[in-house]
Amino acid sequence: MIKLSEITKSISPSLTRRLFNLAQNYDNVIDFTLGDPDIHPHDKIKEAGCKAILEGRTRYSPNAGLLELREIISSRYKLQYNIEYNPTNEIMVTVGGMEGLYLTLLAILNRGDEVIIPAPYWINYVQMVCMCSGEPIITAPVSTNDLSISIENIRKAITPKTKAIILNTPSNPSGKIISDDSIQQIAQIAIDNDLIVITDEVYKTLLYDNAHFKSIVTCDKMKERTVVINSLSKEFCMTGWRLGYVAAPSELISAMTMFQENIAACAPLPSQYAAIEALRNSEKYSAGMIEEFTLRRNVLLEEVAKIKTITVDAPQGTFYAMLNIKSTGLKSEEFAYALLEKEQVAVVPGITYGDCCEDFIRIAFTLDIYKIKEGIQRLKRFVESL
Ligand code: PLP
């Protein structure tokens, strides 16, 4: 009998995966669980990856990734944020945004260090902090009706053990963007309390209705304490290519690169070549995606509006929407299992994202508009049958 580590006991499989796995048992299921769009990356991006494979550019790269790719990432930050990142020591390429987050936490946490995670949160943050022997400290949002970040609650959560705070804007699952004012206040809190800010910006290009996004790293004196996490997964619909990148102070990048040498060696090389193509022409390749997701979001909102007992705040970004199911009287997990059983529609129970979300379910609008329509019509039938 194998005795598993203590850390293993601190984490458990997510409800997102549980619902996704269960959904596979049903025919004709409409699966709104995973943030994994059905859209393909642009052909030119795929060609760049295939060309690398055919030409045998398939070996290890430097641990921090190809310098050419890091240079492109650096010039992107200069253009978008007016911040200089040295591509040789302040940027690294990772195996998706997830590995970027994990390497960051591995490199900064000592046992028992606290990391503030504002709810609603992506569950992986909590699990990864535990995997790195830290203590996740969850802070509640403004209220269960307003899932915006609460500065007040963040302030109250700070202790001498607080090491870092994780921000995610636009947010998975709420689709909310943190306002400029809140960003500014969090920056001041971080400076006053000597905290590291990990800003997860993997959805920052998926914005609707000309929504405005501000990165905390652009605030005064924040570059030296901010870790910017990004990825090609969502921006270019390249989830399986496993390509992310991190911009951070050089001492952190150097520690993370050392961990990378021992964990994965490097991100997959053909994906790095595909990323060079994607990031070089990013606007051209992501514009069509934003149009498509806008259409999907609008169809979703129109269909949900037809259900009298369910409400939804229009997401400002991402491809997720949180539907408020409070008036059905069902707990989010109960609701999700019954909906799958009765109507073969798979959604994620809100409780996955924190106690504040017990009255919600999350829908990922990563399917085409016909499936979205059909799925929400089934949801309507289900709610009306209760
Ligand atoms: N951050 C958030 C909030 C996410 O939702 C995801 C994926 O779902 C990621 C990071 C990481 O994605 P990837 O590792 O595919 O880049």
Residues whose N, C-alpha, C, O or C-beta is under 5 A from the ligand:
A	BS01	PLP	G35 V95 G96 G97 M98 W122 N168 N172 D200 V202 S231 S233 T239 L243 G244
